[in-house]
């Protein structure tokens, strides 16, 4: 049974949503690349806390409501690499007596916990938490001090692309217009840089190693301080359905490759004009 069906049935059984609401949500989710929980939240029928409480009750699992504000030793954090913590929404809470207490957003990601158990040699005790709480903890304990970027009063544009050629073309075009350009080579590094530098606009490739453009968009949307940064998706797929998919996923704009310097600059300026908070 798929994860989205398991979660949906739990919410239906708990009386939080109806079967018809679940069917509408799954239909809206199809092809969007988003989690079912995100779609249900967007529809206004369920909160993350309600989903976690329903899953905990049905699966007899514990829940952690507040991860931040505690001390976590470096040797504990080292058990779960930052890349894995962010990608799978997991966070190490405690290691004791051969057991690792692990905050998880998805109780059905057995392959993730199994791999972690093999790697660490510890039994994994999953404890449920909301994705927002875990991502906020990952930012605070893994990412905030991971990269110290000098802030500037000029407008900062973050370019996230694993192709040095394309990244340098974008950098040259934007710097010529007076923008400060910072770069990242994949989605995971892009999230780290964005959390530390708070760029005014982000240009990111759709397909990248470690974390793609859609993963970057979801990760930044989960953080209040980066959720409103306009992100422009760059992709070699120019079909109308790809543009629709990108806009439905929350990207501010969509630009087909090969990139055109004039088009890039004009779209960035448009994003700045329409988002005065970041202008």
Backbone torsions as a table, in degrees:
resi	resn	phi	psi	omega
1	UNK	NA	134.3	-178.2
2	UNK	-68.3	155.8	-178.9
3	UNK	-59.9	-41.8	-177.6
4	UNK	-64.8	-34.0	177.6
5	UNK	-70.2	-39.1	178.7
6	UNK	-62.8	-48.3	179.2
7	UNK	-62.1	-45.7	-179.3
8	UNK	-60.1	-42.9	180.0
9	UNK	-66.6	-35.0	176.1
10	UNK	-62.0	-44.2	-179.4
11	UNK	-67.1	-36.8	177.2
12	UNK	-66.7	-46.5	-179.3
13	UNK	-63.4	-30.2	179.3
14	UNK	-82.0	-4.5	178.5
15	UNK	78.5	14.7	-177.7
16	UNK	-81.8	-37.6	176.2
17	UNK	-132.2	165.0	177.5
18	UNK	-96.3	166.9	177.6
19	UNK	-60.9	-41.0	-179.7
20	UNK	-64.0	-38.8	177.6
21	UNK	-64.0	-41.0	178.1
22	UNK	-62.0	-43.2	-179.6
23	UNK	-62.7	-41.6	178.3
24	UNK	-64.1	-40.6	-178.9
25	UNK	-65.4	-43.0	-179.8
26	UNK	-64.9	-37.2	177.9
27	UNK	-65.8	-41.1	179.1
28	UNK	-69.4	-32.3	-179.1
29	UNK	-71.1	-31.0	-172.2
30	UNK	-54.4	122.9	176.1
31	UNK	78.3	0.0	-176.8
32	UNK	-89.4	-19.5	-176.9
33	UNK	79.2	6.2	-178.7
34	UNK	-98.1	158.1	175.0
35	UNK	-73.0	153.0	177.8
36	UNK	-58.9	-40.1	-179.9
37	UNK	-58.9	-39.5	179.2
38	UNK	-63.4	-41.4	-179.4
39	UNK	-65.5	-44.5	179.8
40	UNK	-63.3	-38.9	176.9
41	UNK	-63.8	-43.8	179.8
42	UNK	-60.7	-35.0	179.1
43	UNK	-74.9	-12.4	177.8
44	UNK	77.6	21.4	-176.1
45	UNK	-104.7	-10.2	-177.8
46	UNK	-158.1	149.7	175.7
47	UNK	-106.6	164.0	177.7
48	UNK	-60.0	-40.6	-179.1
49	UNK	-63.1	-39.3	178.2
50	UNK	-65.5	-39.3	179.2
51	UNK	-65.2	-42.9	-179.9
52	UNK	-65.1	-44.5	-179.3
53	UNK	-63.8	-38.2	179.4
54	UNK	-66.3	-44.0	179.1
55	UNK	-64.9	-40.2	-179.6
56	UNK	-62.9	-41.6	-179.6
57	UNK	-67.0	-42.3	-177.2
58	UNK	-72.0	-33.2	-174.8
59	UNK	-103.6	1.9	-179.3
60	UNK	55.5	49.2	180.0
61	UNK	-111.8	155.8	175.1
62	UNK	-81.2	159.4	179.8
63	UNK	-126.1	137.4	171.3
64	UNK	-110.9	125.1	-175.7
65	UNK	-93.9	-30.0	-175.2
66	UNK	-135.7	108.6	178.7
67	UNK	-92.3	-42.8	-177.9
68	UNK	-67.5	158.5	-179.9
69	UNK	93.9	2.2	179.0
70	UNK	-115.4	165.2	177.5
71	UNK	-94.9	127.4	177.5
72	UNK	-122.9	115.7	-176.8
73	UNK	-64.7	151.1	-178.8
74	UNK	-56.9	-36.1	-179.0
75	UNK	-67.3	-27.8	175.7
76	UNK	-72.3	-47.9	-179.8
77	UNK	-62.0	-31.3	-178.7
78	UNK	-66.9	-17.6	178.8
79	UNK	-68.5	-26.2	179.3
80	UNK	-125.1	107.7	179.4
81	UNK	-58.9	150.4	-178.8
82	UNK	-56.1	-40.8	-179.6
83	UNK	-59.4	-44.9	-178.8
84	UNK	-70.0	-39.6	-179.9
85	UNK	-61.2	-43.7	-178.4
86	UNK	-73.5	-43.7	-175.8
87	UNK	-63.7	-40.4	-174.0
88	UNK	-106.0	4.3	-178.3
89	UNK	52.7	62.5	176.6
90	UNK	-132.5	156.0	-178.9
91	UNK	-152.1	129.7	-179.6
92	UNK	-75.8	126.6	-177.3
93	UNK	-100.8	-39.0	-175.5
94	UNK	-165.1	140.8	174.2
95	UNK	-124.6	118.7	-176.6
96	UNK	-158.9	139.6	176.0
97	UNK	54.1	41.7	177.0
98	UNK	74.0	15.1	-177.5
99	UNK	-128.7	138.1	177.0
100	UNK	-111.4	114.2	174.0
101	UNK	-79.3	123.1	-171.6
102	UNK	-126.8	120.7	173.7
103	UNK	-72.6	130.0	-179.2
104	UNK	-132.7	147.1	174.8
105	UNK	-94.6	-25.6	-178.2
106	UNK	-120.1	104.6	-178.0
107	UNK	-70.6	-9.9	-177.5
108	UNK	-96.9	0.9	-179.9
109	UNK	-82.2	64.6	-175.9
110	UNK	-64.6	-34.8	-179.0
111	UNK	-63.1	-34.6	179.5
112	UNK	-67.0	-47.4	-179.1
113	UNK	-69.4	-34.3	177.6
114	UNK	-64.3	-43.4	178.5
115	UNK	-63.4	-39.4	179.6
116	UNK	-67.4	-37.7	178.2
117	UNK	-63.8	-42.0	178.8
118	UNK	-65.0	-39.8	-177.2
119	UNK	-70.4	-41.4	-174.4
120	UNK	-93.1	-20.3	-175.2
121	UNK	75.1	14.7	-178.5
122	UNK	-110.5	151.2	170.6
123	UNK	-73.7	139.7	-178.8
124	UNK	-101.1	124.4	174.4
125	UNK	-108.9	99.2	-178.2
126	UNK	-73.1	137.8	177.1
127	UNK	-128.4	128.5	-174.5
128	UNK	-73.5	144.1	173.9
129	UNK	-151.7	159.4	178.7
130	UNK	-72.8	150.4	177.2
131	UNK	-56.3	-39.1	-179.9
132	UNK	-62.8	-41.7	-179.1
133	UNK	-65.6	-42.0	-179.9
134	UNK	-67.1	-45.3	-179.2
135	UNK	-64.3	-36.0	177.3
136	UNK	-65.9	-38.0	177.6
137	UNK	-67.7	-40.2	177.6
138	UNK	-60.1	-43.5	178.6
139	UNK	-62.1	-46.6	-174.6
140	UNK	-67.2	-43.0	-171.8
141	UNK	-98.0	-21.0	-178.9
142	UNK	-107.7	-42.9	-164.4
143	UNK	-101.8	-32.3	-171.6
144	UNK	-57.7	-42.9	-178.9
145	UNK	-94.7	5.0	-174.8
146	UNK	-76.7	-25.1	-176.3
147	UNK	-144.9	121.3	179.9
148	UNK	-107.6	100.5	-179.9
149	UNK	-101.8	135.2	179.1
150	UNK	-70.7	126.8	-178.9
151	UNK	-86.0	148.9	-178.2
152	UNK	-129.5	156.2	177.7
153	UNK	-78.3	-13.4	178.3
154	UNK	-75.3	162.8	179.7
155	UNK	-71.0	125.7	-176.2
156	UNK	-99.8	129.9	176.1
157	UNK	-117.1	126.4	177.4
158	UNK	-97.4	124.3	177.0
159	UNK	-107.3	119.6	-179.3
160	UNK	-117.0	106.0	-177.5
161	UNK	-157.7	134.9	-179.0
162	UNK	-83.9	-2.2	177.0
163	UNK	-96.6	112.5	179.4
164	UNK	-59.3	-34.5	-178.6
165	UNK	-64.1	-52.2	-179.2
166	UNK	-65.0	-42.7	-179.3
167	UNK	-59.4	-40.8	-179.2
168	UNK	-72.4	-32.9	175.5
169	UNK	-63.7	-45.8	178.9
170	UNK	-63.8	-43.7	-179.4
171	UNK	-59.6	-47.2	-178.6
172	UNK	-62.5	-43.7	-178.3
173	UNK	-64.9	-40.7	-177.3
174	UNK	-75.9	-39.7	178.6
175	UNK	-66.0	-31.6	177.5
176	UNK	-62.2	-28.6	179.9
177	UNK	-90.8	5.1	175.8
178	UNK	93.5	6.1	178.6
179	UNK	-82.9	150.1	170.2
180	UNK	-88.4	128.0	-176.3
181	UNK	-113.6	127.3	172.7
182	UNK	-117.0	152.3	-171.5
183	UNK	-129.4	155.1	173.8
184	UNK	-144.0	148.5	-172.7
185	UNK	-95.4	-8.3	176.1
186	UNK	-159.9	176.4	-174.5
187	UNK	-62.7	-40.5	-178.5
188	UNK	-64.3	-46.8	176.9
189	UNK	-64.1	-35.3	178.4
190	UNK	-60.7	-40.6	177.6
191	UNK	-63.4	-45.3	179.6
192	UNK	-59.3	-47.5	-178.5
193	UNK	-64.2	-43.1	-178.6
194	UNK	-63.1	-41.2	-179.6
195	UNK	-65.7	-31.0	-178.1
196	UNK	-89.8	-33.9	-172.8
197	UNK	-102.5	-16.5	-178.4
198	UNK	48.2	65.0	-179.8
199	UNK	-65.4	160.0	179.6
200	UNK	-81.5	-32.4	177.2
201	UNK	-144.5	148.1	176.7
202	UNK	-121.8	132.4	171.1
203	UNK	-109.6	123.9	-178.4
204	UNK	-138.5	146.5	177.4
205	UNK	-74.3	152.8	179.7
206	UNK	-76.2	-39.8	-175.4
207	UNK	-115.1	116.8	-179.7
208	UNK	-146.2	158.7	176.3
209	UNK	-70.7	160.9	177.3
210	UNK	66.7	-54.5	176.6
211	UNK	-149.3	126.8	-177.8
212	UNK	-83.8	-178.6	-177.7
213	UNK	-61.9	-36.6	179.8
214	UNK	-69.0	-37.0	176.2
215	UNK	-65.5	-40.4	176.6
216	UNK	-60.9	-44.9	179.6
217	UNK	-59.4	-44.4	-179.5
218	UNK	-66.1	-40.5	-178.5
219	UNK	-64.6	-43.0	-179.2
220	UNK	-74.0	-31.5	177.7
221	UNK	-66.5	-23.4	-179.0
222	UNK	-78.5	-9.8	-178.6
223	UNK	-109.8	124.6	-177.3
224	UNK	-55.2	-36.8	-175.1
225	UNK	-76.6	-13.6	179.1
226	UNK	-121.5	-4.6	-173.4
227	UNK	-61.0	-31.1	-175.6
228	UNK	-96.9	3.7	177.7
229	UNK	-68.6	125.0	179.0
230	UNK	-68.4	131.0	-179.4
231	UNK	-118.2	126.6	-179.9
232	UNK	-104.8	124.1	-177.4
233	UNK	-90.2	131.9	175.5
234	UNK	-107.5	128.3	-177.4
235	UNK	-149.7	149.8	177.3
236	UNK	-82.2	-8.3	179.1
237	UNK	-93.7	107.9	-172.6
238	UNK	-99.3	7.9	-177.4
239	UNK	-66.4	148.0	179.9
240	UNK	-55.7	-36.2	-179.1
241	UNK	-68.1	-28.3	176.9
242	UNK	-70.2	-39.4	177.3
243	UNK	-65.1	-42.5	178.2
244	UNK	-61.1	-41.6	179.0
245	UNK	-62.4	-42.8	-178.9
246	UNK	-65.1	-45.6	-179.0
247	UNK	-67.3	-36.7	178.0
248	UNK	-65.8	-28.9	-179.9
249	UNK	-80.1	-5.8	175.4
250	UNK	105.4	5.1	177.0
251	UNK	-70.2	143.9	-179.9
252	UNK	-69.5	-37.8	-175.9
253	UNK	-152.9	171.5	-173.4
254	UNK	-141.1	124.0	179.5
255	UNK	-127.0	125.7	179.5
256	UNK	-81.4	143.7	174.5
257	UNK	-83.8	156.7	2.8
258	UNK	-70.9	148.0	-174.6
259	UNK	-73.3	145.7	177.3
260	UNK	-118.0	123.9	-173.9
261	UNK	-56.5	-43.7	-178.0
262	UNK	-64.5	-43.2	-180.0
263	UNK	-64.5	-42.0	179.6
264	UNK	-59.3	-49.3	-178.1
265	UNK	-62.8	-42.8	-178.1
266	UNK	-66.0	-38.1	179.2
267	UNK	-69.7	-36.3	176.9
268	UNK	-64.4	-44.8	179.0
269	UNK	-62.9	-37.7	177.6
270	UNK	-63.4	-41.5	178.4
271	UNK	-62.9	-39.6	179.4
272	UNK	-67.2	-40.3	-179.6
273	UNK	-66.6	-35.8	-177.1
274	UNK	-87.5	-3.7	178.5
275	UNK	-129.4	75.9	-175.3
276	UNK	-59.2	-24.6	179.0
277	UNK	-60.9	-30.5	-177.9
278	UNK	-107.1	7.0	-178.3
279	UNK	-82.5	NA	NA
